[in-house]
Amino acid sequence: MKIKFNNPIDPRGRCFVFKPAAALQFKGSFVLTNRNLHDFLALNPDFSGKFVFDLRTKILALAAGEDTPHRSIARSLTEDISRNEMVGAFLDLNRSADGFKIELYGDSGYFGRPSGKELKLVADHLAELFGSAGVAGLSIAH
């Protein structure tokens, strides 16, 4: 069997790996919406990282791992970063047979420790996102 390449092969013998657009969408910090939730869950059945939630606009941004500073994550939401109107902490998402479990915990070196009321706003937003995307079986601890 002969394989025909549409693109010429690199004469230096390099191999190029192309990732789906959805995979590239979740590198670095990104905004989680009901439009990209299914792709996010398909690519990340278990996720551990940081989040920043804008209390004014009700928009949530995430970044995998612990390396990205909360301030950088906030920049993916807006250039006008306000410590009084944003919260940041950590988020763990785990898929189980019953659905998804999300845990919100910790604090941010930039935004400080979120109050229980602020974490509840984030939890409510996540529940709304999952519900509007038709994802069932969500448990949130904060």
TASUL-V85457 format. One record per pair of residues at least 24 apart in sequence whose ideal C-beta (glycine too) atoms are under 10 Angstrom apart, sorted by the first residue. I is the first residue (numbers start at 0). J is the second residue. D is the distance in whole Angstrom. If there is no record, write none. Layout:
BEGIN
i=I j=J d=D
i=I j=J d=D
END
This chain:
BEGIN
i=18 j=42 d=10
i=25 j=61 d=8
i=25 j=62 d=9
i=25 j=63 d=7
i=26 j=62 d=9
i=26 j=63 d=8
i=27 j=61 d=10
i=27 j=62 d=6
i=27 j=63 d=9
i=27 j=67 d=7
i=27 j=71 d=8
i=27 j=72 d=9
i=27 j=75 d=8
i=28 j=60 d=5
i=28 j=61 d=7
i=28 j=62 d=4
i=28 j=63 d=9
i=28 j=67 d=6
i=28 j=68 d=10
i=28 j=69 d=10
i=28 j=71 d=6
i=28 j=72 d=4
i=28 j=73 d=9
i=28 j=74 d=8
i=28 j=75 d=4
i=28 j=76 d=9
i=29 j=59 d=10
i=29 j=60 d=7
i=29 j=61 d=6
i=29 j=62 d=8
i=29 j=63 d=9
i=29 j=72 d=9
i=29 j=75 d=7
i=30 j=58 d=6
i=30 j=59 d=7
i=30 j=60 d=5
i=30 j=61 d=8
i=30 j=72 d=10
i=30 j=75 d=6
i=30 j=76 d=7
i=31 j=58 d=9
i=31 j=59 d=5
i=31 j=60 d=7
i=31 j=61 d=6
i=31 j=90 d=10
i=31 j=124 d=9
i=31 j=125 d=8
i=31 j=128 d=7
i=32 j=58 d=8
i=32 j=59 d=8
i=32 j=128 d=7
i=32 j=131 d=9
i=32 j=132 d=9
i=33 j=127 d=8
i=33 j=128 d=5
i=33 j=129 d=8
i=33 j=130 d=9
i=33 j=131 d=4
i=33 j=132 d=4
i=33 j=133 d=9
i=33 j=134 d=9
i=34 j=128 d=10
i=34 j=131 d=10
i=34 j=132 d=8
i=35 j=128 d=10
i=35 j=132 d=9
i=36 j=125 d=10
i=36 j=128 d=6
i=36 j=129 d=7
i=36 j=131 d=9
i=36 j=132 d=4
i=36 j=133 d=9
i=36 j=134 d=7
i=37 j=132 d=6
i=37 j=133 d=8
i=37 j=134 d=8
i=39 j=92 d=9
i=39 j=132 d=10
i=40 j=92 d=8
i=40 j=94 d=8
i=40 j=99 d=8
i=40 j=129 d=9
i=40 j=132 d=9
i=40 j=134 d=7
i=43 j=92 d=7
i=43 j=94 d=9
i=44 j=92 d=8
i=44 j=93 d=8
i=44 j=94 d=4
i=44 j=95 d=10
i=44 j=99 d=9
i=45 j=91 d=8
i=45 j=92 d=7
i=45 j=93 d=5
i=45 j=94 d=6
i=45 j=95 d=10
i=45 j=99 d=10
i=46 j=90 d=7
i=46 j=91 d=7
i=46 j=92 d=4
i=46 j=93 d=8
i=46 j=94 d=9
i=46 j=99 d=10
i=46 j=101 d=9
i=47 j=89 d=8
i=47 j=90 d=8
i=47 j=91 d=5
i=47 j=92 d=8
i=47 j=93 d=9
i=47 j=102 d=9
i=48 j=72 d=9
i=48 j=89 d=7
i=48 j=90 d=6
i=48 j=91 d=8
i=48 j=92 d=9
i=49 j=87 d=7
i=49 j=88 d=7
i=49 j=89 d=6
i=49 j=90 d=7
i=49 j=105 d=9
i=49 j=107 d=8
i=50 j=86 d=8
i=50 j=87 d=7
i=50 j=88 d=6
i=50 j=89 d=7
i=50 j=90 d=5
i=50 j=103 d=8
i=50 j=107 d=9
i=50 j=113 d=10
i=50 j=121 d=7
i=50 j=125 d=9
i=51 j=75 d=8
i=51 j=76 d=7
i=51 j=80 d=9
i=51 j=85 d=6
i=51 j=86 d=7
i=51 j=87 d=4
i=51 j=88 d=9
i=51 j=107 d=8
i=51 j=109 d=9
i=51 j=110 d=7
i=51 j=121 d=10
i=52 j=76 d=9
i=52 j=84 d=10
i=52 j=85 d=7
i=52 j=86 d=5
i=52 j=87 d=8
i=52 j=88 d=9
i=52 j=90 d=10
i=52 j=103 d=9
i=52 j=110 d=10
i=52 j=113 d=8
i=52 j=117 d=8
i=52 j=118 d=9
i=52 j=120 d=7
i=52 j=121 d=5
i=52 j=124 d=7
i=52 j=125 d=9
i=53 j=77 d=7
i=53 j=79 d=10
i=53 j=80 d=9
i=53 j=81 d=9
i=53 j=84 d=7
i=53 j=85 d=5
i=53 j=86 d=9
i=54 j=81 d=9
i=54 j=83 d=9
i=54 j=84 d=5
i=54 j=85 d=6
i=54 j=86 d=7
i=54 j=113 d=10
i=54 j=117 d=7
i=54 j=120 d=7
i=54 j=121 d=9
i=54 j=124 d=10
i=55 j=79 d=9
i=55 j=81 d=8
i=55 j=83 d=10
i=55 j=84 d=5
i=55 j=85 d=8
i=56 j=84 d=9
i=56 j=85 d=10
i=57 j=120 d=8
i=57 j=121 d=10
i=57 j=123 d=9
i=57 j=124 d=6
i=57 j=127 d=9
i=57 j=128 d=10
i=58 j=85 d=10
i=58 j=124 d=9
i=59 j=90 d=9
i=59 j=121 d=7
i=59 j=124 d=6
i=59 j=125 d=7
i=59 j=128 d=8
i=60 j=85 d=10
i=60 j=87 d=9
i=61 j=90 d=7
i=61 j=92 d=9
i=62 j=90 d=10
i=65 j=89 d=8
i=65 j=105 d=10
i=68 j=107 d=9
i=68 j=108 d=7
i=68 j=109 d=7
i=69 j=106 d=9
i=69 j=107 d=4
i=69 j=108 d=7
i=69 j=109 d=5
i=69 j=110 d=6
i=69 j=111 d=10
i=70 j=107 d=9
i=70 j=108 d=9
i=70 j=109 d=5
i=70 j=110 d=8
i=71 j=109 d=9
i=72 j=107 d=9
i=72 j=109 d=9
i=73 j=107 d=9
i=73 j=109 d=8
i=73 j=110 d=8
i=80 j=109 d=8
i=80 j=110 d=9
i=81 j=110 d=10
i=82 j=107 d=9
i=82 j=109 d=7
i=82 j=110 d=6
i=82 j=111 d=7
i=83 j=110 d=9
i=84 j=110 d=10
i=85 j=109 d=9
i=85 j=110 d=6
i=85 j=113 d=10
i=85 j=117 d=9
i=86 j=110 d=6
i=86 j=111 d=8
i=86 j=112 d=9
i=86 j=113 d=4
i=86 j=114 d=8
i=86 j=116 d=10
i=86 j=117 d=5
i=86 j=118 d=8
i=86 j=120 d=8
i=86 j=121 d=7
i=87 j=111 d=8
i=87 j=112 d=10
i=87 j=113 d=7
i=87 j=117 d=10
i=87 j=121 d=10
i=88 j=112 d=8
i=88 j=113 d=5
i=88 j=117 d=9
i=88 j=118 d=7
i=88 j=121 d=8
i=88 j=141 d=9
i=90 j=121 d=8
i=90 j=125 d=9
i=90 j=139 d=10
i=90 j=141 d=10
i=91 j=140 d=9
i=92 j=125 d=9
i=92 j=137 d=10
i=92 j=139 d=10
i=93 j=138 d=10
i=94 j=136 d=9
i=95 j=136 d=8
i=95 j=138 d=9
i=96 j=136 d=9
i=97 j=135 d=10
i=97 j=136 d=5
i=97 j=137 d=10
i=97 j=138 d=8
i=98 j=129 d=9
i=98 j=134 d=8
i=98 j=135 d=6
i=98 j=136 d=2
i=98 j=137 d=6
i=98 j=138 d=7
i=99 j=125 d=9
i=99 j=129 d=7
i=99 j=134 d=7
i=99 j=135 d=9
i=99 j=136 d=6
i=99 j=137 d=5
i=99 j=138 d=7
i=99 j=139 d=9
i=100 j=136 d=9
i=100 j=137 d=8
i=100 j=138 d=5
i=100 j=139 d=8
i=100 j=140 d=7
i=101 j=125 d=6
i=101 j=126 d=9
i=101 j=129 d=9
i=101 j=137 d=7
i=101 j=138 d=7
i=101 j=139 d=5
i=101 j=140 d=7
i=101 j=141 d=9
i=102 j=138 d=9
i=102 j=139 d=8
i=102 j=140 d=5
i=102 j=141 d=7
i=103 j=139 d=7
i=103 j=140 d=7
i=103 j=141 d=4
i=104 j=140 d=8
i=104 j=141 d=7
i=113 j=141 d=9
i=115 j=141 d=7
i=117 j=141 d=9
END
